[in-house]
């Protein structure tokens, strides 16, 4: 069994995977959010078990990357203390990959495969 949702974080300033970065996964609940799971990126910058197979439903989700904790771990000061990526799942039968390219003063994301 594999997770229907994965992420991969690359530290573009160092050119390496961003290991040790805490991530929280939430799903929209009315006007707020419900925490579904959390994890920490491994040495390859990945978290692959944020959601169990069959758990994904069509809805709006948010991944909160604790970039401040990651930069502090490496003795750096970043501009963004956290990054929130909000995305909409319309077909829960598909795999969803949400990568983050990160540096102390910028970030980028896209829908991966």
C-alpha positions, 0 to 999 in steps of 0.5 A, spaced: 500 500 500 502 506 498 500 513 500 495 517 495 499 524 498 507 525 498 511 531 498 519 532 497 523 538 499 529 540 496 533 546 499 535 550 493 541 554 497 545 548 499 543 543 493 541 538 497 534 535 500 531 538 506 531 533 511 529 534 518 523 539 516 516 538 520 510 538 516 503 538 518 497 536 513 490 539 514 483 538 511 478 544 510 473 544 515 468 549 514 471 556 516 477 552 519 482 546 518 482 539 521 489 536 522 490 529 519 497 528 520 504 530 521 511 528 519 518 530 518 522 529 512 527 524 511 534 524 509 532 525 502 527 530 503 521 526 503 515 524 507 511 519 504 506 516 509 502 523 511 495 519 508 493 512 508 491 509 502 483 510 501 483 516 506 483 521 501 477 525 499 475 530 494 476 537 498 481 542 500 488 540 503 493 544 506 500 542 508 504 547 513 512 546 512 515 549 518 521 552 515 523 556 521 525 550 524 528 547 519 533 553 518 534 553 525 536 546 525 542 548 520 544 555 524 540 559 518 535 565 519 530 565 513 525 570 511 519 565 511 518 562 518 513 557 515 510 555 508 503 553 507 501 550 500 493 549 499 491 545 494 484 542 492 483 534 490 478 533 485 479 526 483 481 522 490 483 516 486 489 519 483 496 520 486 498 527 489 505 529 490 506 536 492 514 538 492 517 544 495 523 548 493 526 552 498 531 557 500 532 562 506 529 567 502 524 564 497 520 558 495 516 555 489 511 549 489 508 545 483 503 539 482 508 533 481 507 526 479 
